[in-house]
């Protein structure tokens, strides 16, 4: 693994203060050549606002892997968390930071 900050380091911490979807993109910014503008655009997808109520971290991770034509990680995420939906995850024992860590690990394992 490259020497990079894991995505959860950017989640609601200064000076970044990024949401879950943005944190995933920031965590892989160099590896996927992601612009700051694209990260800013993902502000709309955090906090349960991703398509279908999907976890924003999972939504961003899926988007990254689709860029390099990799298989979906949704089922692997569900195996770890029980659901791909933000509301379900919030009502369970999983925190946003844990979901970001899981999504980050899945991207890291599946991007190669």
N, C-alpha and C positions, 0 to 999 in steps of 0.2 A: 504494500500500500504506500502511496506517495505520502510525503509529509504534508498533511493538510489538516485544518481544523474540521472536526466532524460537524455536521449540520446543526446539531443541538446547541452548539456554542453561539449561534447567531440568533436563537429564538428569544425574543423579548429581553435581550441584554444590550447594554450600551457599548459601543456607540451605534450598533446595528438596529436593534429593536424591530426585528423582522417577525412576520407571522410564520406559521408552520410550513406553508408552501414555499414562501420566500427563503426560509432557512435551508430547505433542501437544495434549492438552486444555488444559493450562496456557497453551500458546502461543496458543491461540484462545479463552481464557476470556472475554474481554470481547466479542468478536465473536459468540460463540454463547451468551452468558449462562450459562456453566457454573459451577455452585457448587463450592466447595471440597470439599464432601461427595462430589459426583460424581467429582471428580478423585481423591479418596482411594479411592473404590470401584474405580477402574481399577488399583489396586495389584495386583489378582488377574490382570491380563491382560498383564503384562510378562514378559520373560525366556522367551519361547517358550510361555507358558501360554494364549495366546489360542486361540479356537476353531480346531480343525484344525491347530494348530501355527503359525498365521499370525504373522507379525511383529507385535508389539504396536503399533508406530507405525502400521502400515498398518491394523490392526484399529480403532484409535481414529480415524484419519483417515476411514475408511469410515463409521464411526458418525456422525461430524460431518456428513458430506455427505448421509447418508441423512435426517438431521433436516430438511434443506432440499430434499429430493427431487431430488438431483443424481445423475448417472450414476456408476456404480462407477469407481474409479480403480485397481482391482486390475491390469488389463491394462497400464496406463501404468506402474505400479510395477514390474511384471515386466519391461517393456521396459527399464527403467533398471537393474534389479538382477539379473534372471535368474530370480527366484523370489519367491513371497510368503511362503515358510516361513522361520521364524526359524533353524531348524537348518541349512538350506541356506545361508542368508546368513552364518551364523557360520562355516561351513566354506569360504566363498568369501572374496574380498578385501574384502567390505563390512563396515564396522564398524556398531555400533548408532547412533553419531552420524551416520554417512552415511545410514542408513536413515531416521532421524528427519528429517534435512534434506530428503530426497527426499519423504517423506510430507508434510512441512510445505509444500513448494513446490507439491505437487499439490493440497492443500486450498486454498492461497492462489489458485492459478490457476482452480480449478473451483468456488469458492464464490460467485463473482460472477454 
